[in-house]
Amino acid sequence: MKNTANILKNADSVRVLFKSPTLSDRTSCICDVAVKQHKEAGSKNLISHLQAHHSGYEKVAAECIEKACVPTSSMIARDGHS
């Protein structure tokens, strides 16, 4: 695999690792938690969720982009979710 994890943009990680965007949130493909985020507001809350709860998310996002696959919960760590 190329070292694309280092050059991934936040928008790329969000596009791959979140689903079901609504006006107020997106749902994590990894843990099915809805994270509050307005579509027009950027990706800070979404990236903060990934950083806090899913270590290694950059590598998984890069792999899914490269292989055109959908991430699964078994591909990534789930840190600190109750």
N, C-alpha and C positions, 0 to 999 in steps of 0.2 A: 504494500500500500504506500502511496506517495505520502509525503508529510504535509497533507493539506490541513490538518488540524491546526497548525500554526497560522494559517492564513484565512481561516473561516471567518466570515462576518457574523455578527450576532443574528442578523436577519436570516442567514442560512440555517443556523442552529435552531432558531425559532420555527422556521418553515418546516423543518424535518421532525423536530421533537415535540411539537404541539399540534393539536387537531381541534376541530370544531370551533373556529373563532366565532364569537358573538360580539355584540356591541360592548360588552363589559368584561369578557374573559376569554381565555383559551384553556383547553384541557391538555395536560401532560400526557403524551403517549406512553410514558414510562410508568407513571403511578396513578393515572386517571384523576389527579387532583386538578380542580379548576383554579386557575391563577388569574386574579383580577388584572385586567389590562385593556384599556380602550384602544381600539384599532388605530387611532390617530396619534397615540401617545408614545410610540417607540417601543422598545423591548426591555427596558430596565427591570421591571418586576419579573418578567419571564426569565431573563438571564440570571437574576438574583435567586430565583427558585432553583434553577439548574445548578448553580454554584453551591447553594446551601444543602441540597438534597441528593444530587446525582453526580458524584465525582466521576470524572472521565467522560462526561457528556460530549466534549469536543471531539474526541476520538470516534465515538459512536456516530455522531452527526456526520463527520467526514467520511466514515465508512459507508453509511447509508446513502450519502450523496454520490460517492464513487460507484457503488454497486447498484444504485437505483432500487434500494430495498427500504422497507418500513421498519423502524426500530421496534424492538420488543422489550418487555420488562426484564427479560433474562440477559440482555446485552449490556446492562449498565447497573451500577451500584445504586442502592436506595438508602441514602444516609439520613438518619434522623427523622424518618416518617413514623408517626404513631399509628 
